[in-house]
Amino acid sequence: MYKHEKQAVERLQSNHIHMLPTLSTAIIALFLIISLSGTMLFPMMAFADEPQPVAQVGNTTYMSVQDAIGHTSMKNNTVTLLTDTTESITITPPKVVRGITLELNGHALNASNTTAITIPANMQLTITGSGMVVGGDNPAIDCRGALRIQGGNFTSNTTLMRFAETGSTSAEASISAGTFTAPTLIGMLDDAEHLGYVSIRGGEYHGAIPAGLDTLVLMGGSFSTTENLTPYLADMAGLIPDSGDGMFNISELAISSDYPTVALEQGSTLQKLTNDSLLDLTGTKLNGISDYRLVADAEQLQALNKQIELALQAVAERKAFDAVSQTVTITATRNAETADGEADPQFRTSGHDEISTQVTVNIKSIAKPEEPDKPDEPGKPAEPKQPDMPRTGSAIQALAVASLLLLVAAAVCAFVTSRLRSS
């Protein structure tokens, strides 16, 4: 039995010796798997915690928009937002670059502690794409150089965009698209002598534009209020209310008349006309507010009133009057004076005051009235009318017939009497 027990022990020890390499290999493999998993996991966790790039120029990304602006070039001067960011930027590209394009790319640039975008003198910025520039309690844009806005949504709790013209520099801006919302949409920087040259050619504007911005020109766009806009409208431009959203849209100036042809006839309508009463009579008006007024041709209006005067005289004198027609030209003339007659520097004179329309006024004919019967003279009684006397021939014939009838009657009476007596 001992020999067999010894052989069993030896076989068990041999199996343990053969199992050790297999167990070691499994342990080593498990350790390698865990190590590799950790190696792959930790970089991913570290990458998630690292800040993401916010802007791109060409194929290179940057951690700030300002850094991206500094790496623009003449060959590639477009800075594209890659994500929403909070940063106040100044347009200061390398010296060889005079202007850059900011592509909002559907993201938001939020002001941090000052104006969201500052454009120094002699610098140019074009803003494109959908996205937002949010000023918050700061302006969205301060501009002393050149600005082109071709899209985007711009908001602020204060003045939205400020411009400046000084003795040595002048801002220049052209806005063709975008949505702009603020209590005050446009203003001047503190040291500005004038606004500079700012033209609005399109876009949607929710907020006020103050008076006194001498070189602001409105050539297009949609506005939430008409206050102070009149002096800024370009030549031949007016504002049309949009009944759908309550906005006022700029369009070319146009004149229309509700009644381009009207008729005057004897009665209340037959009276002399002034410039204003002619406009009211024909319903002639501009297509919206502007610093224009409608003026009827003075000579034509005078000729019309002369015909009206002749018609009124004919009525008074009970005479006939033949129908006449008079055409009057009404022209839109730009105002150049204030209400008190003083020159207003905010009203620019125009060389395009040729827009006009014509209305026609017809004066109907007046027939001569019939002569009325003469009234009796006062205090004198009317003479009684004499009965009409029959004509002489007729009277004789009547007497002859009556006499003949009497004779016949007498003969009949005599015949009857004689027969009675004989019986």
Disulfide bonds with the S-S distance in Angstrom:
none
